[in-house]
Amino acid sequence: MTVFHSISDFKSTRKTIVTLGTFDGVHIGHKKILEKLLQNTADGSYESLILTFFPHPRMILQEASEIKLLNTISERALLLEQTGLDYLIIHPFDKAFSQLTAEEFVKNVLVGQFNIHKIIIGHDHRFGKNRTANIDDLILYGKQYGFEVEQISVEEINAVSVSSTKIRNAIVAGEITLAKDYLGYDYFLTGTIIKGKQLGRTIGFPTANLHIEEDYKLIPQNGVYLVKCSIAGTETFGMMNIGTNPTVGGRNQSIEIHFFDFEGNLYGTEIAVSILHRLRDEEKFESLEALSAQLQQDKNTCRSYLQSL
C-alpha cells in the first residue's frame, strides 16, 4: 500500500475504484465496504483507493466537538494496509476543503486526480459543501463524468449493525468484549514507554508507563485490564491499570503495564498494547500491602483467564 498525505500528491494514470470516509476503527462494517472494493480490483484491471481525512471533520466543523477516536491516524493506516489496499490518501481536512461544492469535488478530485472508474459508497453518504449532495446526486454525476456508482444498501449495513459511535460507547463503558465483537479485533493502544514514579517495583509489581502522544485517542474506562503486546518479536502478556493511583494519592491519569514474563529496559520503546479483558474497577486500598495482595490476585485471575482461551 502506498500512502499519500494530500489529494494533490496523487495522480493516477490507471483507472481506480474508490471509496471514502473517516474509517475510524476500521471495524466490521467498514470491512464490508473494503471487501467490495478489493473484489472489484482483484483481477488487476483497476487499482483500489481509499480517501480518508485527518483531522476528523467534526474536529473542524463543530467548535464544541471533543470527539475521541478509536484509532490514531497511524493506527488507521496500519489497519487499512493489512487489507491489501493499493493506495491510501490521508487528506488534511480543513474549512477550505469543506467549502468544495459537490460538483467541484467530483470533477476536480474523483475525476481529475483519481481517474475514477467506480466509487463504492454507503446508501446514506452525503458530500459537498454543507453535505447537501446525496447518493442520487452522485449517480447523476457518474453519468455525466463517466464513472459507475455502487452503493452499499441499507440491508447490508443493518445486517452488520455496527458504527464507530457504538464502539466508542462500549469502550467508554469498559465493555471490551463487545467492542471486540464490533471491531473484529482487540482494541489496542499505541504509545511510548516513559519513566514513571517507579512505585510498582517497591511492592513487587514493576510497571511500564505508556505515554500516548495523541490526545484525541479514546482511552478505556479506568480500571485493570489483561493485555497482550509484542516485545522484541515475542508475544508478552500483562495487566494494565488505567487510572490515577488513588492508593498513593495520585490525581493525574496514567497507563501502567506490568508484564508477566518480561524483564528489561523499555524506556523510549514504542509498543502496541492489545486489551483482552477487563478485570475490575480501579480501587483505593488502605495500604500498599493491601494493594500488592490485590495485584497478586489480579495476576492469578489473568493467568487463569489465559489458560481458558
MARTI-148048 format. One record per residue: x, y, z of N, C-alpha, C in turn; residue number from 1. Coordinates in pm, whole numbers, plus 50000, padded with zeros to 5 digits. Layout:
N
> n_x|n_y|n_z|ca_x|ca_y|ca_z|c_x|c_y|c_z|i
> X|Y|Z|X|Y|Z|X|Y|Z|NUM
...
# end
This chain:
309
> n_x|n_y|n_z|ca_x|ca_y|ca_z|c_x|c_y|c_z|i
> 50084|49881|50000|50000|50000|50000|50088|50125|50000|1
> 50055|50218|49914|50126|50346|49910|50039|50453|49975|2
> 50098|50532|50063|50024|50635|50136|50061|50772|50084|3
> 49960|50854|50059|49980|50993|50022|49911|51080|50127|4
> 49970|51197|50154|49918|51282|50261|49846|51405|50208|5
> 49811|51402|50082|49730|51508|50023|49674|51457|49890|6
> 49555|51500|49856|49497|51464|49727|49587|51509|49613|7
> 49646|51627|49628|49729|51682|49519|49857|51603|49496|8
> 49897|51521|49595|50019|51439|49578|49994|51317|49491|9
> 49866|51285|49467|49833|51162|49394|49778|51195|49256|10
> 49828|51125|49158|49775|51138|49022|49787|51002|48956|11
> 49672|50944|48919|49674|50809|48866|49663|50808|48713|12
> 49746|50727|48650|49735|50706|48506|49646|50587|48476|13
> 49625|50502|48577|49535|50388|48564|49401|50421|48629|14
> 49298|50354|48584|49166|50375|48641|49161|50319|48784|15
> 49091|50390|48872|49082|50348|49012|48937|50320|49051|16
> 48925|50235|49151|48797|50214|49217|48813|50268|49358|17
> 48722|50356|49397|48741|50444|49512|48632|50424|49616|18
> 48671|50435|49743|48573|50459|49848|48632|50564|49939|19
> 48546|50628|50018|48595|50736|50104|48518|50739|50234|20
> 48582|50797|50335|48520|50809|50467|48627|50824|50573|21
> 48583|50841|50698|48682|50855|50806|48737|50720|50849|22
> 48659|50613|50838|48704|50477|50870|48763|50466|51010|23
> 48706|50539|51106|48758|50531|51242|48726|50395|51302|24
> 48828|50322|51339|48814|50189|51395|48837|50079|51293|25
> 48818|50111|51163|48826|50008|51057|48754|49881|51108|26
> 48627|49899|51143|48550|49793|51210|48483|49701|51106|27
> 48403|49607|51154|48347|49506|51065|48250|49566|50963|28
> 48189|49680|50996|48106|49749|50898|48189|49806|50786|29
> 48300|49870|50822|48393|49922|50720|48444|49809|50631|30
> 48467|49694|50693|48529|49584|50618|48437|49529|50510|31
> 48306|49546|50525|48215|49507|50417|48239|49594|50294|32
> 48261|49723|50318|48292|49814|50207|48427|49780|50146|33
> 48526|49753|50232|48659|49721|50183|48661|49591|50104|34
> 48582|49494|50147|48572|49368|50073|48520|49392|49932|35
> 48417|49475|49919|48363|49507|49788|48467|49578|49702|36
> 48540|49670|49763|48644|49743|49692|48749|49647|49636|37
> 48794|49556|49719|48902|49465|49679|48852|49359|49581|38
> 48727|49319|49593|48670|49226|49496|48667|49288|49356|39
> 48641|49419|49352|48633|49490|49224|48770|49509|49158|40
> 48876|49497|49237|49010|49519|49182|49094|49391|49181|41
> 49031|49278|49212|49105|49153|49229|49174|49107|49101|42
> 49115|49136|48985|49175|49086|48860|49285|49177|48806|43
> 49315|49286|48877|49425|49373|48838|49392|49476|48732|44
> 49265|49482|48690|49226|49578|48587|49222|49721|48641|45
> 49193|49734|48769|49182|49865|48832|49261|49865|48963|46
> 49290|49985|49013|49361|49998|49139|49265|50047|49247|47
> 49283|49995|49368|49195|50030|49480|49249|50152|49554|48
> 49158|50241|49592|49199|50367|49655|49098|50405|49764|49
> 49150|50441|49878|49066|50497|49986|49109|50641|50011|50
> 49011|50728|50016|49033|50866|50059|48977|50880|50199|51
> 49064|50914|50293|49020|50940|50430|49073|51077|50472|52
> 49031|51122|50588|49061|51259|50627|49118|51265|50769|53
> 49205|51362|50788|49254|51393|50922|49292|51541|50926|54
> 49246|51615|51026|49164|51572|51140|49025|51525|51098|55
> 48957|51460|51193|48819|51419|51173|48736|51544|51142|56
> 48649|51541|51041|48570|51660|51007|48499|51725|51125|57
> 48452|51645|51220|48383|51704|51335|48476|51791|51418|58
> 48606|51759|51418|48702|51841|51493|48713|51982|51434|59
> 48685|51995|51304|48700|52122|51235|48567|52197|51227|60
> 48461|52126|51199|48334|52190|51169|48246|52214|51292|61
> 48272|52142|51402|48194|52160|51524|48286|52212|51633|62
> 48273|52340|51664|48366|52405|51757|48365|52340|51895|63
> 48250|52290|51937|48240|52232|52072|48274|52083|52072|64
> 48308|52028|51957|48332|51884|51950|48462|51845|52019|65
> 48452|51750|52107|48571|51692|52171|48574|51543|52143|66
> 48544|51507|52020|48535|51367|51982|48666|51294|52006|67
> 48658|51177|52063|48773|51090|52079|48764|50980|51975|68
> 48877|50944|51917|48877|50849|51807|48930|50713|51850|69
> 48880|50610|51782|48922|50473|51811|49066|50449|51767|70
> 49108|50515|51661|49244|50497|51609|49315|50630|51598|71
> 49444|50631|51626|49526|50742|51581|49538|50728|51430|72
> 49584|50831|51362|49590|50823|51216|49691|50717|51171|73
> 49797|50696|51248|49894|50592|51212|49835|50453|51234|74
> 49754|50436|51339|49686|50308|51361|49587|50279|51249|75
> 49515|50382|51207|49419|50363|51098|49490|50319|50970|76
> 49603|50383|50941|49680|50345|50821|49729|50202|50831|77
> 49774|50161|50950|49822|50023|50970|49711|49922|50945|78
> 49592|49948|50998|49480|49857|50981|49437|49849|50834|79
> 49438|49961|50766|49399|49961|50625|49504|49892|50538|80
> 49630|49906|50575|49736|49840|50499|49719|49689|50501|81
> 49669|49636|50612|49653|49491|50627|49546|49434|50534|82
> 49467|49520|50471|49360|49472|50383|49410|49438|50242|83
> 49528|49489|50204|49578|49467|50069|49544|49580|49973|84
> 49508|49693|50028|49474|49812|49951|49594|49862|49870|85
> 49566|49921|49751|49675|49978|49670|49718|50116|49719|86
> 49618|50207|49737|49651|50345|49773|49563|50393|49888|87
> 49627|50465|49979|49556|50535|50086|49595|50681|50079|88
> 49496|50768|50069|49521|50911|50071|49463|50968|50199|89
> 49548|51025|50282|49505|51088|50408|49509|51238|50384|90
> 49394|51296|50354|49391|51437|50317|49364|51525|50439|91
> 49439|51635|50455|49413|51727|50566|49276|51792|50551|92
> 49189|51766|50645|49055|51825|50637|49058|51962|50702|93
> 49014|52063|50630|49006|52198|50684|48880|52265|50631|94
> 48856|52387|50675|48733|52456|50636|48731|52487|50487|95
> 48848|52511|50429|48853|52537|50285|48807|52415|50206|96
> 48853|52297|50248|48811|52175|50179|48661|52153|50196|97
> 48607|52186|50313|48465|52165|50339|48377|52255|50253|98
> 48436|52359|50192|48359|52451|50108|48350|52407|49962|99
> 48420|52298|49927|48410|52247|49791|48265|52206|49762|100
> 48212|52249|49649|48079|52203|49612|48088|52056|49570|101
> 47973|51992|49566|47970|51851|49527|48030|51832|49388|102
> 47994|51920|49293|48046|51904|49157|48195|51933|49150|103
> 48242|52030|49227|48387|52056|49231|48462|51934|49282|104
> 48407|51871|49384|48471|51751|49439|48474|51638|49335|105
> 48361|51618|49270|48355|51512|49169|48449|51541|49053|106
> 48439|51661|48998|48516|51696|48878|48666|51706|48906|107
> 48703|51775|49013|48844|51803|49038|48917|51691|49111|108
> 48845|51622|49200|48911|51519|49281|48887|51380|49222|109
> 48762|51336|49219|48734|51200|49175|48778|51177|49030|110
> 48743|51270|48943|48776|51254|48801|48916|51306|48771|111
> 48944|51429|48812|49070|51494|48776|49194|51433|48839|112
> 49184|51395|48965|49301|51341|49036|49302|51188|49040|113
> 49185|51129|49063|49180|50984|49089|49158|50901|48963|114
> 49120|50966|48852|49094|50891|48728|48997|50776|48757|115
> 48885|50810|48815|48794|50712|48875|48718|50630|48770|116
> 48706|50501|48796|48621|50411|48718|48491|50384|48792|117
> 48501|50368|48925|48383|50338|49006|48405|50389|49147|118
> 48296|50431|49211|48300|50464|49354|48204|50371|49426|119
> 48249|50319|49540|48166|50231|49625|48136|50308|49752|120
> 48009|50324|49784|47972|50418|49889|47845|50371|49959|121
> 47829|50411|50084|47708|50379|50159|47585|50451|50107|122
> 47470|50391|50127|47346|50447|50074|47315|50585|50130|123
> 47365|50613|50252|47331|50738|50320|47444|50841|50313|124
> 47541|50819|50225|47655|50910|50218|47612|51047|50166|125
> 47663|51151|50229|47638|51288|50185|47773|51357|50168|126
> 47779|51449|50072|47908|51511|50042|47887|51649|49983|127
> 47999|51721|49966|47993|51857|49913|47967|51958|50022|128
> 47974|52086|49986|47954|52196|50081|47823|52178|50156|129
> 47832|52184|50289|47718|52167|50379|47651|52030|50365|130
> 47724|51935|50306|47674|51797|50291|47537|51794|50222|131
> 47524|51873|50116|47394|51887|50051|47369|51780|49945|132
> 47474|51716|49892|47457|51616|49787|47445|51477|49847|133
> 47366|51391|49780|47345|51255|49830|47377|51153|49721|134
> 47341|51029|49747|47374|50920|49655|47310|50941|49518|135
> 47190|50996|49514|47123|51020|49386|47199|51123|49303|136
> 47250|51226|49371|47332|51326|49301|47459|51263|49247|137
> 47519|51175|49327|47643|51110|49286|47620|51024|49162|138
> 47507|50955|49157|47475|50872|49040|47462|50959|48915|139
> 47400|51077|48929|47388|51168|48816|47524|51219|48770|140
> 47610|51252|48868|47746|51295|48832|47822|51183|48763|141
> 47798|51060|48808|47863|50946|48745|47828|50934|48598|142
> 47700|50956|48566|47658|50951|48427|47719|51066|48347|143
> 47731|51182|48413|47786|51299|48344|47935|51286|48318|144
> 48008|51231|48417|48154|51228|48406|48210|51089|48374|145
> 48121|50991|48357|48166|50862|48306|48226|50767|48408|146
> 48166|50759|48529|48208|50658|48626|48086|50591|48687|147
> 48108|50471|48740|47999|50393|48799|47986|50425|48948|148
> 47867|50404|49001|47841|50420|49144|47780|50291|49195|149
> 47847|50228|49290|47794|50108|49356|47765|50143|49500|150
> 47639|50132|49540|47605|50171|49677|47587|50049|49766|151
> 47629|50067|49890|47607|49966|49993|47466|49987|50044|152
> 47384|49886|50031|47242|49901|50064|47219|49912|50214|153
> 47102|49964|50249|47064|49975|50390|47056|49837|50453|154
> 47014|49736|50373|47003|49600|50426|47140|49546|50464|155
> 47242|49574|50381|47377|49526|50410|47433|49594|50535|156
> 47409|49723|50548|47458|49796|50664|47388|49748|50791|157
> 47257|49730|50783|47181|49687|50901|47218|49545|50944|158
> 47261|49464|50847|47299|49326|50880|47421|49324|50971|159
> 47506|49425|50956|47625|49436|51042|47590|49505|51173|160
> 47506|49609|51164|47455|49680|51281|47568|49727|51374|161
> 47662|49799|51317|47773|49849|51398|47812|49987|51347|162
> 47861|50068|51437|47910|50201|51400|48025|50237|51492|163
> 48105|50334|51449|48215|50381|51533|48163|50436|51665|164
> 48047|50501|51662|47989|50557|51784|47954|50446|51883|165
> 47894|50337|51834|47861|50224|51922|47987|50169|51988|166
> 48094|50161|51911|48218|50106|51965|48278|50199|52069|167
> 48275|50328|52041|48327|50426|52138|48250|50413|52269|168
> 48118|50403|52260|48035|50392|52380|48069|50266|52459|169
> 48094|50155|52388|48129|50030|52456|48262|50043|52529|170
> 48360|50105|52466|48493|50119|52528|48487|50211|52649|171
> 48415|50321|52636|48400|50414|52750|48333|50344|52867|172
> 48240|50251|52838|48170|50178|52944|48250|50059|52995|173
> 48368|50035|52939|48451|49922|52982|48407|49790|52923|174
> 48320|49792|52823|48269|49668|52762|48363|49624|52649|175
> 48477|49571|52689|48585|49539|52597|48547|49426|52502|176
> 48478|49325|52553|48439|49211|52469|48341|49256|52362|177
> 48246|49341|52397|48150|49392|52299|48222|49475|52193|178
> 48317|49557|52236|48395|49638|52141|48470|49548|52043|179
> 48526|49439|52092|48597|49346|52005|48503|49284|51902|180
> 48383|49250|51944|48285|49193|51853|48255|49291|51739|181
> 48245|49418|51772|48215|49520|51672|48337|49549|51582|182
> 48455|49552|51642|48576|49586|51568|48625|49471|51480|183
> 48613|49350|51533|48671|49235|51465|48814|49210|51507|184
> 48862|49285|51605|48997|49267|51661|49000|49328|51800|185
> 49104|49298|51877|49117|49354|52012|49149|49503|52002|186
> 49076|49583|52079|49108|49727|52084|49250|49743|52137|187
> 49324|49836|52078|49463|49850|52119|49505|49996|52133|188
> 49607|50014|52214|49669|50145|52237|49813|50140|52188|189
> 49859|50246|52126|50000|50254|52087|50060|50378|52152|190
> 50182|50362|52199|50250|50474|52263|50394|50441|52293|191
> 50456|50528|52369|50598|50515|52404|50612|50493|52554|192
> 50702|50402|52592|50727|50376|52734|50814|50488|52791|193
> 50764|50549|52898|50837|50658|52964|50861|50622|53111|194
> 50946|50699|53175|50977|50674|53316|50865|50726|53405|195
> 50821|50644|53499|50717|50684|53592|50774|50704|53732|196
> 50689|50690|53833|50733|50710|53971|50805|50588|54027|197
> 50800|50477|53954|50869|50353|53991|50823|50298|54126|198
> 50697|50325|54160|50641|50274|54285|50616|50124|54277|199
> 50574|50078|54158|50536|49938|54144|50646|49841|54182|200
> 50769|49874|54148|50879|49781|54177|50902|49765|54327|201
> 50861|49865|54407|50881|49857|54552|50783|49758|54616|202
> 50676|49723|54545|50580|49626|54600|50575|49499|54515|203
> 50678|49479|54434|50689|49355|54359|50617|49352|54226|204
> 50570|49467|54181|50499|49474|54053|50551|49591|53970|205
> 50672|49576|53914|50727|49684|53830|50637|49707|53709|206
> 50623|49832|53672|50535|49866|53561|50607|49951|53457|207
> 50556|49943|53335|50599|50030|53226|50490|50133|53203|208
> 50526|50259|53203|50429|50367|53185|50415|50400|53036|209
> 50292|50390|52986|50266|50415|52844|50221|50559|52824|210
> 50294|50629|52740|50258|50767|52705|50200|50768|52564|211
> 50077|50819|52551|50013|50831|52421|50013|50978|52381|212
> 50083|51008|52274|50102|51146|52231|49971|51210|52185|213
> 49889|51131|52115|49769|51186|52052|49657|51201|52154|214
> 49621|51324|52186|49521|51346|52291|49379|51314|52244|215
> 49362|51288|52116|49229|51253|52064|49202|51102|52070|216
> 49302|51023|52109|49283|50878|52117|49191|50843|52234|217
> 49093|50757|52207|48997|50716|52311|49063|50619|52408|218
> 49066|50656|52535|49121|50570|52641|49005|50500|52712|219
> 49016|50369|52735|48907|50299|52803|48882|50351|52944|220
> 48770|50310|52999|48732|50344|53136|48844|50304|53233|221
> 48863|50384|53337|48962|50350|53439|48936|50209|53492|222
> 49045|50137|53518|49031|50002|53570|49152|49918|53539|223
> 49142|49789|53567|49251|49694|53548|49214|49599|53435|224
> 49308|49579|53342|49283|49502|53220|49392|49399|53196|225
> 49355|49288|53137|49451|49191|53085|49490|49237|52945|226
> 49622|49240|52917|49668|49292|52789|49771|49199|52726|227
> 49796|49223|52598|49896|49148|52524|49970|49244|52433|228
> 50101|49225|52421|50175|49304|52323|50295|49224|52275|229
> 50356|49274|52170|50475|49209|52114|50597|49292|52151|230
> 50692|49228|52219|50817|49295|52257|50933|49214|52203|231
> 51013|49278|52120|51128|49210|52058|51084|49084|51984|232
> 50967|49092|51922|50918|48980|51842|50852|48869|51922|233
> 50840|48888|52053|50781|48785|52139|50649|48833|52196|234
> 50546|48748|52190|50416|48781|52247|50424|48779|52398|235
> 50388|48888|52460|50401|48904|52604|50268|48949|52664|236
> 50228|48885|52773|50103|48921|52840|50133|49001|52967|237
> 50032|49073|53011|50049|49150|53133|49915|49205|53178|238
> 49919|49288|53281|49796|49356|53322|49823|49505|53328|239
> 49722|49580|53290|49736|49724|53274|49637|49795|53365|240
> 49686|49898|53432|49599|49983|53513|49586|50118|53445|241
> 49462|50159|53423|49433|50294|53375|49366|50367|53490|242
> 49425|50477|53533|49366|50550|53645|49461|50646|53709|243
> 49428|50685|53831|49502|50791|53899|49586|50742|54016|244
> 49588|50611|54040|49661|50555|54155|49616|50618|54287|245
> 49488|50604|54322|49436|50672|54442|49496|50623|54573|246
> 49549|50501|54575|49608|50449|54700|49724|50535|54745|247
> 49797|50594|54650|49913|50678|54686|49884|50826|54660|248
> 49756|50859|54653|49717|50999|54640|49737|51058|54502|249
> 49741|50975|54400|49758|51026|54264|49637|51101|54215|250
> 49659|51194|54124|49549|51274|54070|49540|51268|53918|251
> 49654|51252|53852|49656|51252|53707|49643|51110|53652|252
> 49569|51097|53543|49552|50965|53484|49683|50915|53424|253
> 49711|50789|53446|49829|50725|53387|49788|50588|53336|254
> 49873|50533|53250|49852|50399|53194|49978|50319|53226|255
> 49964|50219|53314|50079|50142|53360|50058|49994|53333|256
> 50163|49929|53284|50153|49788|53246|50257|49707|53323|257
> 50210|49601|53386|50300|49504|53450|50303|49380|53362|258
> 50420|49350|53305|50434|49233|53218|50468|49110|53302|259
> 50408|48998|53267|50424|48877|53347|50559|48809|53327|260
> 50605|48800|53205|50724|48721|53176|50826|48800|53094|261
> 50845|48923|53133|50943|49006|53062|51018|49093|53162|262
> 51148|49098|53147|51231|49189|53225|51325|49260|53130|263
> 51338|49389|53145|51429|49464|53058|51390|49610|53057|264
> 51478|49690|52999|51457|49834|52991|51381|49868|52864|265
> 51261|49920|52880|51178|49954|52765|51169|50104|52741|266
> 51239|50185|52819|51225|50330|52805|51254|50373|52662|267
> 51161|50453|52607|51176|50502|52470|51123|50408|52365|268
> 51078|50288|52406|51028|50189|52310|50882|50219|52276|269
> 50850|50214|52147|50711|50227|52104|50648|50088|52100|270
> 50533|50073|52164|50466|49943|52165|50317|49961|52138|271
> 50256|49852|52092|50111|49845|52077|50059|49746|52180|272
> 49958|49787|52256|49904|49707|52365|49760|49670|52333|273
> 49735|49541|52311|49600|49493|52283|49530|49460|52414|274
> 49406|49506|52428|49331|49488|52551|49240|49366|52535|275
> 49262|49264|52619|49192|49137|52605|49070|49123|52695|276
> 49078|49180|52816|48971|49154|52913|48978|49258|53025|277
> 48862|49300|53073|48857|49394|53186|48835|49316|53314|278
> 48923|49337|53413|48914|49263|53538|48825|49333|53640|279
> 48850|49463|53662|48779|49531|53771|48799|49682|53759|280
> 48726|49755|53844|48746|49899|53857|48877|49928|53931|281
> 48928|50047|53912|49040|50092|53995|48987|50119|54136|282
> 49065|50082|54237|49022|50098|54376|49128|50170|54458|283
> 49084|50229|54568|49175|50287|54666|49188|50189|54782|284
> 49312|50145|54813|49335|50049|54919|49391|50119|55043|285
> 49373|50052|55156|49414|50112|55283|49565|50118|55298|286
> 49637|50032|55227|49783|50028|55241|49844|49972|55113|287
> 49975|49989|55099|50046|49932|54985|50044|49780|54991|288
> 50042|49726|55114|50037|49580|55131|49905|49526|55075|289
> 49797|49596|55104|49666|49554|55054|49661|49565|54900|290
> 49723|49671|54848|49731|49687|54703|49810|49573|54640|291
> 49923|49539|54699|50007|49432|54647|49932|49298|54648|292
> 49858|49274|54755|49781|49149|54763|49675|49142|54654|293
> 49610|49255|54628|49508|49258|54521|49572|49238|54384|294
> 49689|49297|54364|49758|49281|54235|49798|49136|54212|295
> 49838|49067|54318|49870|48926|54304|49746|48846|54267|296
> 49634|48883|54328|49508|48816|54295|49470|48845|54149|297
> 49489|48970|54106|49461|49006|53967|49547|48924|53871|298
> 49673|48908|53908|49766|48833|53823|49722|48687|53811|299
> 49680|48630|53923|49631|48491|53921|49505|48480|53834|300
> 49418|48580|53843|49297|48581|53761|49332|48587|53612|301
> 49429|48668|53580|49474|48679|53440|49530|48546|53390|302
> 49613|48482|53473|49671|48352|53433|49560|48250|53408|303
> 49461|48250|53495|49350|48155|53477|49272|48184|53350|304
> 49251|48312|53322|49178|48352|53202|49255|48308|53077|305
> 49386|48326|53077|49467|48289|52962|49465|48138|52938|306
> 49462|48061|53045|49457|47916|53032|49325|47868|52972|307
> 49220|47949|52990|49087|47912|52940|49069|47945|52793|308
> 49161|48023|52737|49147|48065|52596|49177|47949|52502|309
# end
